[in-house]
Amino acid sequence: MPDTNVVAREREDKLQGMGCSRKRKEDARFIRGQGTYVDDIKLPGMLFGAMVRSPYAHARIKSINKAKALAVPGVVAVLVADDLKPVNLAWMPTLGGDVQAVLADKKVCFQYQEVAFVIASDRYAAADGAEAVEVDYEELPAIVDPRRAMAKDAPIIREDIADKTEVGHGPRTHPNHIFTWEAGDKAATDAVFAGAPVTVREEILNPRVHPCPLETCGCVASFSKATGQLTVFMTSQAPHLVRTVVSMLSGIAESKIRIVGGDIGGGFGNKVPVYPGYVVSIVASIVTGVPIKWIESRIENISTTGFARDYHGVAELAADQNGRIKALRFTALADHGAFNAHVSATKLPAGLFSICTGSYDIPKAYCRVDAVYTNKAPGGVAYRCSLRVTEAVYLIERMIDVLAQKVGVDKAEIRRRNFVKVEQFPYTTALGWTLDSGNYHGALDKVLKAVDYDGLRREQAQKRAKGELMGIGISTFTEIVGAGPTKVCDILGIGLFDSCDIRVHPTGSVIARLGTMSQGQGHATTYAQIIATELGLPSEDIQIEEGDTDKAPYGAGTWGSRSTPVAGAAAARAARKIMDKAKKIAAHLLEVGEGDLEWEVDRFKVKGNPSQIKTMKEICMVAHTGNIPAGMEQGLNAVEYYDPPNLTFPFGAYLCVVDVDRFTGETKVRRFYALDDCGTRINPMIIEGQIHGGLTEAFAVAMGQAVPFDENGNHLGNSLMDYFLPTSMEAPKWETDFTVTPSPHHPIGAKGVAESPHVGGIPCFSNAVMDAFAHLGVTHMDMPHTSFRVWQKCNELGLNKR
Amino acid sequence: MANPKKVSFTLNGKPVDVVVEPRELLIHTLREKLQLTGPHIGCETSHCGACTVDIDSMSVKSCTMLTVQCEGAQVLTIEGFEQGGQLHALQEAFTQDHALQCGYCTPGMITRAYRLLQENPHPSEQEIRYWMAGNLCRCTGYQNIVKAVQDAAGKLAAKAA
């Protein structure tokens, strides 16, 4: 007789559920070139739109002449702000509580701002038409440096709201001021600083960067005059929120608006906001009565759609002589560009910046963010992180190294001394977050052992003796993801819950629809694995649908690593509702009480009588017959709207070794070891892929990315010639590792993972570069650590003289 | 259409005729006139490689070539890789090794890797990284792409032996 445990395990393997590295369900179409991205959509009669954009960062529009454009063959119409006013669509609300010009109304406030929209028969004619639109500008002085934005004599950027005392986030003190937000106990923190034996302070910039997914943003808007139905295929990470905004804007009932996400070629935060191009395409379709396609160029994407960061920080720590941190004081000046179009929860205008106490037990803390307008593109979206988490983690992970150097303690040791200890969880930080779980000492020790940390430090000492530069960077970060509990998190008043609707068919196949939106994360696979394990049905037969608002239940979309923490939880809980019903049916069929049943992989067994079984597949069929308990409805379906009780707090310990050429500044990543703890692991293959990608984006930010401007607000790096995206030649090799500390409040213990490597990776690279210079008294250099900038430091220190 | 030109070439083994403006880029002809939406547009400045196709045994970024230049050419796109219901070894390896996430770069990556393996059936890791450097991926960090190309090379070599 076969071992029953072995048989059960074989059945479990066949489900390909949680914990297995099954191949992705979405790959079959992508490897054949049969994905359906927005630019692949072609509707009958479709016209093409092209944007006319401002050459100036700040200017008055004196006149716009459409005549020459309208004479271009193929051009059908040219829309400007005045054409949008009759339908009340010249301005739109942003997801940050502000308004933004759909097409520039009397003045432009950043270079490449949308001024006119040309509709033509094809993309060539549209481009010809856009060239022919004549706009007469009167240039105004531009504010590029956010530190000048609130000067008394600063030009007023937003005349439309100059008299408003607030723009969504509390009182303003200057026409270019957006908000001031603070957290923590300032007086108590200041008192600790005043009496502290050791304090450190650095000015640290998180430079303006751009998420730059490989596919730019775009849409196909199709309005039917006959039915009043608006369908928009678009690159959105949050289709349901977009539908709500479009309804509020246009007055079209939400039930008559269908947003379809389709396949999305990467998002990384860039595809959360609502952009003027979408809105003007919708208007154009309403006006012309035919579908309108608008697809950004790469230059438009980098110049105008959601940038990230641009946080000018001042970070301070107070500690004792042993490097034990007693207080933290972080402030930041945030450059939000010309419109406050960042995506933020209403109550959290600086996002989750207050996670800046990191993995450390810090008794007192205070943080403040002042946000201002400048003549730059709007945004301030997250770039592969929950809002402002990278900024926060970068500051604390840099500062703990600065403190280590000041007190002369090893950079691994100082972390051990300050970590929140295992027994302290759940741990509430001085800034109010309750870290649900963690094992920071365990993670760091595992990494140090794996890389022979002591050996690396010995090698570094030998190299330093010879004048060579070798750096060892450590990052022991804590992330905050899975926004979020509706009591804390809402956008435009809508809580950030998420949802799952599961329908089980008579033969045991399943369709599940969720409120999130994959952009490459592999949701069709991982959600199916969760449901497979929960229901005891094979993941191969579980179909996942997202992104079509006509089909999927309402949810806030995919960003901030919220899919698994929120929608994944909804999937597990919806499945459990189905299981409750299935158990009743099994008890009915086996003529026992529910208490007499036990669950094994894919079937209910009668306790003590293992030959008495009902498989889930059998129950699926029975649920659609009359042989069910009296009073029960047919079917095996469930919907769950999940409002998480807390966010989740993935963490990790990363170590990076770099070698710096002191003559050229070239910095080579010799080794990068990344240990992540994302709680319960659903698909290790996909997790590892997410970590590889996140680390590569972290490498890009730390080592090369920046969005620079000249003093007139001219963009100096908006093509892939200038903007650094690592190729296979630059990208380092990654070594990955893990520990598992399940989230205690999540139904399956999962925490989210895709953003950790970006958030934790950036300070790790910076810390490695800085560590290479630490023995020379260097405490901080701002990113990006390009060869030229590192060479400048070598040159300043005379290291390049033989 | 100003000054239309008829262009004839072989596309994935079949003859095609198409009428285009002289200024029309091959990527637009493929995607919009010939309904092959496998090659993608990521930059239109020949940096990203999402539009890579194979023309007369060379990798070409089809956003940088005029369709009229294709007269008489042999053009291969991702749509031509699966033969008789059988995936190409590179397509198999990309899914086996998790060498794709959003899928946007994948057609160009596979097409470029195909040309590499035609020229060099046994590339080293460094050679793969060098050859693939004209194709950008924002999702994978390249590590699994390199592995997939190595694995496909091994499979193709075993088949040829």
Interface residues (C-beta under 8 A of the other chain):
Chain A: K23 R24 E26 D27 A28 R29 F30 I31 R32 G33 Q34 G35 Y37 D39 D40 K42 P73 D122 R123 Y124 C212 P213 L214 E215 T216 D263 I264 G265 G266 F268 I295 S297 R298 Q519 G520 Q521 G522 M685 I686 E688 G689 Q690 H692 G693 L695 T696 E697 S719 L720 M721 L725 T727 S728 M729 A731 K733 W734
Chain B: A2 E21 R23 E24 H28 R31 E32 L36 T37 G38 P39 H40 I41 G42 C43 E44 T45 H47 C48 A50 T77 I78 E79 F81 E82 L87 Q91 F94 T95 Q96 H98 L100 Q101 C102 G103 Y104 C105 T106 P107 I110 I128 R129 Y130 M132 A133 G134 N135 L136 C137 R138 C139 T140 G141 Y142 Q143 N144 I145 V146
